[in-house]
């Protein structure tokens, strides 16, 4: 029986990291990137988050997943079924209609066979932030001649199809995450993230991205608590699942340390009881439309205050676990509830 990542004991938390890379597309992370984070924080991350971009290849990402495992962390794979690095909208190849017609079933079967052979626990997600127009699996780009409601339903169908193939191939070592943004964009009733949820049978954990300022020119800095309260309440209404903060961060600025301290304080205080883990977006990138030459830097190691803050609230905090606990997978059939208790 394969092992999966267990939930941590009550009152304890996993922590993870997206460690950056050079391209900004999330697939070129290195052991050195993880080591920088680990030195800054003083604790090994439970999981390391990275992108598996299908325009770079459709096979299971053995190389990256293997060195993450060898370093003592769990590979967390963001399954980016994209045809180009410019994130085409709509995607001319990997659109929801083509996925649901089975055009890529052979690729998904092969990927899941690789995941099964990998053997040790994995975390994976498909359709990150589906309620955001910035990704091609959003309903805005898949409506065709139908309705937006049908486009959202086609996302649910695609998510279920991928997980079903994983179960058929016996890739039961994967924890599947449904990952949303707290803000529905476009802010239309048909685009509420609740509509994209595939159902408890198909999801192990639900996750959310929560950011402060993401570009230096942005004057608005929403608090972590405000956004998390909003997203958590809605998630609890649709999903009886553990919650992870898949991504959080704030650019280097005068208020960065205070924003982050407040976020970690609320997380560790158990304000959101179903939260079992969180992961910092430890990257620097160019995405400021007001000044394309200015870098949006969230790297802990570049901040004057974040290393000491993370060492105190993560590295030296016994409730924050560096190594994941494992338990046997309980999937008994291709239609069994994924990770059911």
Steps between C-alpha positions, in 0.01 A plus 500: 500500500656836400549775757344845485566820693307482825339802660717637783389458863239752620653839564802426279581625151703404199691768315609508141666727249504595137875565479510727197713400204622724218235493228199595711305204357565279800662194342869591529539495877821350638623340822698822558175701496354276769822518703482881506150484646595229747797700629289812537219322685704246696278202415456266207176567307238228518428542131660675203262644244583510128335517159482209258450690173364278225645718224838381634397133502211278601683234699503478878769744628734237640811715524355781710278275710798272575738766628223651713439158655873442543517829692239378747193689372180403321470600131194721451429501126300779339369322190511779240327355194600787271611523137733799547693699756300815426198327663272517196140601559319305373740210463478376139612150596428413863159659532238336717300369206801314361591360842145379553490342154786280615755642259772486766395191692809313378721776640317506832518121530875508436548785751308310768697183427813702571351636821420147612855383424635796694340324794544745785243768598418783262275805509350617171248745363336570168332827404668737743284806578230392255285797607761743363490621140882484482495123440351331192292250697279784626145490368552826312721322245302175465147620433503441126146494368363396837449678829737602777331249729582224251861623479537481879344154496757395241777593746345272762483224239866546403618495862304182569631339183861558603448364851303204364792411273737525798286249689469269202880492475540441874676835562355503850803671649371842383317750719280704264448870577224731374674839498309828465559873519299681770368744239284394209615684188288573309278575799192338351263250662592229248871537590478448876758242601230284657383410149838356406519262796505141364351350817633341816544164327768645273695729732724431800582854610375844401746786461511874452747766386516803731726794412559850627659735249614304196662786307692799638272757333183356655380730779241254627625252759216271611562328831546127512221469758242685292559284195534174689181560699314555173640194323491266801133564575406422142721191481351358818153538350583264211781272613554289810874492440829611655618839375846613394623845408662394173662838444548810710736792482553875486757700304802656667380830649474681832187307597614155393609380843186620676274342237683168528512501880124554514442218251717249687355605835144433386597169339680371809223623730254270323269776376409263215473159669511287185829651379779240513778675310631804315766578240691819425553619140875555524557654160592821321343584166422784260127561474444867591310667212589845636874427488599179314862547605416484869511161667226364724712335767346268761819311583551461873876520463475848340294648782658669803234364735355178360788258578480564875120497486486164321767347722296599805151412374583204273852371559490507881127437536442134600144504366634558149617164367784471254454134404167360383327212676390211279215252510374226265277611217139389545382508141343159445373550146506751213177650635591504867506834680846647466666504840169444678490469876 
